[in-house]
Amino acid sequence: MTILIIGGSGFLGTELVRQAAAAGHVTAATFATRPGSAQEVTWHALDLRDPKRVEAVVAEVGPRLVVNATSGQSDWAVTAEGPVRLAMAAAKYGCRLVHVSSDAVFSGARVHYDESCLPDPVTPYGAAKAAAETGIHLAHPDAVIARTSLIIGDRRSAHVRAVHDLAAGTRNGVLFTDDVRCPVHVADLAAALLELASAEANGVHHLAGADAVSRYELGILIAKRDGLDTSRLPAGLRANSALPGALDVRLDSRATQRKLHTTLRGARQFLALDA
């Protein structure tokens, strides 16, 4: 099977490329600024804001599967509109599409969210992700929309880097004790995404870890795994800050987990095992 990884040079994209190539798939990947290091992969420059280029890459690669692992943050043209352009191209050329979305589409008002819950974002990033979901549903009804949470692994993870920087004193800020998510290991997430694709799934799926932990507890777990001084990690309350966004968002992934061979481990488990 030929697989095209959109955002293949990013943190999640790199792991998707590694697993796809290791499984023997013909693998192509895109990059925005510089290609990744995988030699067995064909790299294509791609700006998701350019509809002609999006279609040209899909047409050139001719993939059976497209996985969109990009993250344009709150850039509407990249995060909201780009995935819809990609969905239109994938539908035109008969490609399966797996799109990675985020728990940022939820406000936290109900805390626990399964796949039946409708988005109610409270940040520009969440709004862009929610808009992408809606557009993909319309452009490519058979696509998989996979919502996930904080993606953890080595220091290529932004969340892991933040903990290291705080412990080193090179970054200002605190880790919130009231900001709760369900972190997932990058290897588990990549494997689950590829498994959903091969299972001919469609619709919304949740791919988050089994443990709900605060940003502070997550930081402590990362610090212990990596041999950092946990006493150097400052704690605080997000509710007392001016930062926008949901406090407690827990993706319920049980329905999707029952369909998978891949185990979506919790942070307390995978960070202990990584030690």
N, C-alpha and C positions, 0 to 999 in steps of 0.2 A: 504494500500500500504506500502511496506517495502522500506525505504529510507536509503541510505548510504551517510553520509556526510564526505567527505575527508577533513581533516583539521578542524575537529569539535571542537577542543579546542581553535582555534583562535578567533579573534574578530568577523569576519563575520560568521565563522562556529558555534560559540556559539549561535548566533541569529537564524541561520538556524535550529540548533538542537531544540531550544526553540519553534520555530514556527511549525516545523514538528511534534514534540511530542504533542503540544497543539492542533493540528488539528486531533489528533488521529492516526497518522501514526506510524507503528512499525519503530523505528528509531535506527540506528547504526551509529557510528562515529569513525573516526580514529584520532590518535594523534602521534606526532613525539617524544615528550619528556615526557609529562604527560597528563593523561586523563582530560577531563573537569569535572565539578561538577554535571552535570545533572544525577540524579539517575535512571531515567526511560529509560536511553540509554545504549546500549551495546557498550563498548569501545574496540577498537582494535589498538594495536601498528602497525604503518606502516611507512616504509621508501620507498618513491617513487622511490628510486634508485635501489630497489631490485625487479626485475620483477617477481620472483617466489612468493614473499610475496604479491605483488599487486594482482596477480591472485588468490592466496589462500584466501585473505580476501574477494574478490568479490564472489568467489565460496562458502565460508562459510556463508556469509550473505544472498546471493541469493536475492539481491534487485531488485525491479522494476525500481528504479531510483537511479542514482549516481550523486551527486553534488560535483564538485571539487572546494573547496574554499581555497586551499592551496596557500601559497606565499613563494617561495624559493628565492626571490629577484633575484640577477644575477647569482645564482648557476645554471649552465646550466643543470646539471644532474637532478636537482629537478624541475626547472621551465620549461625547454624545453622538456627534454626526459621523465620525470615522467608522465606528462599528456598523452603522447602518449602511454606509457605502460598501463595506466589506460583505455584509449580509446579502446585499443586492447582487454583488459580483459572484458570491458563492452560489446563490440560487440560480443565476443565469447559466453557470457552467456545471451545475449539477453536483456541487461539493457539499459534503456534510460540514456543519459549522458548530463548533463549541466555543462559546463566548464566556470569558471569565468576568463576572460581575462582583459586587461587594456588599458586605453588610451595611455599608454607608447608605444604602437605599432606604434604611429604616430609621425612625426617630428615637426608638428606645421606649416609647410610651407604653408598650405592652411587654417589653423585656424579651419574652420568648417568641421566636418567629420560625414557623415552618414554611414549607414551599407554597402553601395556599395564601400566605399573607401578602397583601398588596403594598407596594412601596409607599412610603410617606417621608421622603427625605427632608432634612433640615439644614443641609449645607450645599454649596454650589457643586462640590464633587459628587455628593449623593444624588443631587438632581440630575447631573449629567449622566451618571450611571443608570439611573431610573429611566431617563429618556432613551438611552441606548437600548435598554431592555424592550421598551415599547416599540421602538422602530424595528428591532430585529424580529419581534413577534410578527409584525406586519410584512416585512420583506422576505423572511425565511421562516415560515411557521414550523418547520421540522427541526429548527436549530435547538441546541442545548444551551440554556443559560445557567451557568454554574456560579452561584454566589458563594463567596468565601470570606474569611476573616483575616486577621494578621498572619502574614506568611513568615515563618521562622526557619532558620537554618544556620549557616555560618555568618561571618561578618559581611557577606554580600547583602544580607537582609538589613533593610533600613532600621528595623526595630532592634536588632542585635547591635548594629553600629551605635545607635543612640545610647544603649546601656554602657558600652565600652567608653564612649566619649564622656558620659556623665561620671563614670567611675574614675576616669583619668583627669577630670576637672577641665576638660577642653570644650565643654558644652554647658550652656546655662539651661535651667529648667528643672522640672520635677517629674516623677512618675506618679500618676494619679492612682489613688487607692479606691476611687469610686467609679472608675472608667473600666468597664468589664467587657471582655470579648472572648471568643473561643478560638485561640490561635491554632494554626495548622502547620505541620512540617511540610516544607517545600517538596520533599520527595513523595510524601503521601498524596499531596494535592496533585502533582504532575501525574502520578500513576492512576489516580482516580479519574482525572480528566481524560486520559487516553483510554481507560477502561470504559467510561461512558460512551466515548466515540465508537469503540469497537462493538459495544452492545446495542448499537442502533437506538439509543435512547433519544428522547426529545423533551422539550419543555424545561421547566425550572427545576433545578436540583440544588441542594445545599451541601457544600463540601467544607465543613469546618471541623476543628478538633473537638474531642469529647469533653474537654474540661473548660469551664468558664472561670477565667482568672482576671484579676485586675491588672492594669499596666504595671503596677508596683510589684505584685507577686510574680508576674512574668519577668520583670527585670531581675528580681532576686534569683529566680530559677536560672536565668541566663548567666548571671554573675557567678553562681555556684558552679555551673557547668564549666565556665571558662576560667575559673580560678581568680576571679576579681574580688575586691574588698566590698562586701555588701553594705558595709557601714557608710560607704561613700555615695550610696544611691539616695538622693533626696526624695521624700514622699510629700504629697500634697493632695488637695481636693480639686477636681476639675470644676465642681459646682461653685467654687470660690474664684475661679479664673474667668477671664473674658473670652476664652476660646469657645467658638460655636461647636455644635455637634452633639450627638447622642451620648448619654452616659452608659447605660447598660443595654447592650444588644447581644443576645445569645441566639445564634443560629441553631435551630433544631435540625440536625442532619440525619436523624434516625431512619427516616423513610428512604433516603438515598443510600445510607449505609447498608440497608438490608438487600439492596440490589448489587452490591459490590463485593468483590473478593478483597480489594484493598481495604485495610483497616485505617480509619482516620483517627490516629492516636491523639490523646490529650497532651497538653503541654507538660503536665507533671510527669507523664510517662516518657515522651520522646526527649525531653531535656535531661532527664535522669539517665536514659540509655545512651545519650550522646556523650556523657561525661567520660 
